């Protein structure tokens, strides 16, 4: 048997009011959930963005050509500047 689902339409102000009444640990749980969902949504947009795809290709080409700095080289360079 398939699980049943219910769609609710909650006014945004009511949602905000409810969130303000949550215990702090529940607010953090909600924050983590929203952060994860927003990150997933951003990744989907980036995957479809031609400009992002061009930047990824450019970065891969630079890497294959050896045009990059390792983290150790970067840190050593930063230390020399300080």
Beta strands, then each sheet from edge to edge (+ up, - down):
end
